Amino acid sequence: MLKRRGFLAAISGVALLVMSAASPVLASKLEDKSSAFITSLTEKAISSLTAENADRNQRIKLFRAMFNENFAVRSIGKFVLGRYWNRASEEERREYQALFEDLMIVSYVDRFTQYAGEKLRVQKARGENETTATIFTLIERPGGAKAIRVNWRVGTNGTIFKVLDVIVEGTSMSITLKSDFASIIRRKGGKVAGLIEELRTKTAELKAK
């Protein structure tokens, strides 16, 4: 079965982009805008998805909209499937992407109920190239609990910003999922259909909660 691993803003992925040196001015603008994007996203997510008057179906609807608006969903799903993407038929790719989205949403939306009272603090931002930056943050927890280190890889086309990966306490969520999915496919005889079958089962279980 799929391993259940949690993280604060919903799950993620890495887009492989060409590395190039950015000027200090451009890097500064990218870092500032990427930091503002992450701050706005997490504040909105935590405040709206932990609202006491929102039932589970409303939270799922809200999270789905946030996930599709703020995460590079297709790139994440393709990266996680890895080399098996090229082995999948068009029909398998379509179903896999739909199931992957559902899995991310129904797996993690319930976790937001645990985050009331938590705050995100941006420590620093680092431009990786002209289109990507890493934002280093701490999730400060109430009651003196240890803060959680969460780093965000953000990409932009100049106007639109998207989350590419979420790294929690040094663990990349996209790479973790990629490893899990590859393991399932190997157990299923190297067939993407085997992963799709398991994703169908898992998402159905989660939706039935």
N, C-alpha and C positions, 0 to 999 in steps of 0.2 A: 504494500500500500504506500501511498505518498506520505512522506514525512511532513509533519505539521510544524512549521517554523514561523514564528511571529516577528513582526517588525512594525515600526510606528506608522508609517504613512502608506501604506500599502505597497506592494511588491514591485518588482522592478526589473530592469534589464540594462545591458551595455550595448551601445551602438559603436561600431568600429569606425572611427573617423580619421582622416589624414592629419597627421601631426604637423603643425607649422608654427613658427615663432610669431607671436603677436607683439605689436608695439606696446610700450608701457601705458600709453593713453587708452588704446583699445582694450588692453587687458583689464585696466581699472574699471572701465565702463561695463565690461562683461561680468567682472566679479561683483560689482555693485548691483547690477540688474539681476544677476542670478541669485544673489543673497536675498534681495527683496522678493523675488519670485518664491523662494523656498519659505521665507517667513510668512508671506501672505497665504501660501498653500496650506501650511501646517496649522496656522491659526484658524483658518476657515474650516479645515477638516475637523479639528478637535472641538471647536465651538458648535458647529452644526451637527456633527455626528454623535455628539454626546448629549444633545438636547433631550431633556427628560420627557418631553411630550411627543417625541418621534418614536414610532414603533419600528420593528425590525425591517419591515418592507419599505418604509420611508427611508430608513438609513441605507438600505441596499440601493434604492433609486438614487439617492444623493451621492453615494460613493461611486456608483457606476458613471454618473455624469462627471464627477471630479477626476476619476481615473482616466476616462477617455479624453478629457480636456487637458490634463496636466502630465500624463505619462505617454511616452512613445510606445503605445501598446503593440503595434504591429512589429516594430523593431525588437522590442523586448521578447515577444513570443518567438520570433524567428531566431534570435540569438540563443534563446533557451533550448530550442529544438536542435540547434547546432547543425552538424553535418547531415543529420537525418532530414533536414528541410528539403534538400535536393532529391532525396529518395521518395518523398511523399508526393502523391498525386495532387492535382488541383483540388479535388473534392476533399481529400484528407487535410490539406492545408487549411481550407475554409473551416472545416469542422473543428480542427485543432485550435485555430485562432479563437473561434467562438467559445469553445470549452475552456481555453486558457484564460480568457477574460472572465468568464463565469467563476472559475476556480479562484482567481485573485480576489474577486469581489466578495463572494460568499464566505471565503476562508477568513478574511481579515476584517470585514465590517463589524463583526461582533466584538473584536478586540478594542474598538474605539470606546466602548462603554467603560473600559478600565482606565482611560486617560484623563478623566476629569481632574482638574487641578494641576496638571503637568504643563510645563512651559518649555518652549524651545529657545535656546540662546545660540546665536551665531558666533562662533569663535573667530573664524577667518575664512577667506575665500581664496582659491588659487586658480588662475587661468591655466588651462592645460594647452590650449591652442586658440585659434581665432573663433572657434565655435563651441568649445566646451569648457566647463569650469567645475571644480570640486568645491562644495560648500561644507565646511567642518562645523558641526553643531553638537550641542549637548541638550539632551532632554532632561530637564530638572524635575525631579519627582518630589512629591510632598512627603512630610514626615521624616525627613532626613535620610531617605533611601538613596542609594548610590545613583548618580546620574548616568544616563546611557549615551554613549558616543554614537552618533549617527552622521555619516558622511553621505552627501548627495552628489551624484554626477548629473550635471545639467547641460543640455545642448540647446542651441538656438540657431535659427536661420536669419537672425538679425532683428526679428520682430516677435516671433513666437518662441516661448521657452517650454521645454519638456524635460521631465525627469527621465534619465537614461539608466540609472542604477541607484540602489540604496545599499549602503554598507553599514551594518550594525555591529558595533564592537569588533570591527575588523573583518567581518564576514559579509561577502557580497551575496545579496539575495539572488541575483540572476545566475551567478556561477553555482550557487547551491542548488537551485532548481535545475540548471542544466545537467549537473551531475546526477540528481535524482531521476530526471526524465531519461537520461541515457541508460541508467541502471535498469529502469523498467523496460525499456525497449530491448535491451540485451536479454532480459528474462523472458521476453515475449518473442524470442526467435529473430530479433533484429527488425521487427516490423513496426512501423509507425502506427498501424492499426491496433496493435496491442496497447500502446500508450493511450490512444484515443478511447479504447474500451475502458481502461482504468479511469481516465478522466471523466467519462460519462458516469461511472459508478460513484466516484468521489463527489462530483458536483451535485448529483441527485441526493446523496446522503446529506450534504451540507444544506441544500435547499429545503430539505424535509424537516430541519430542526424547528 
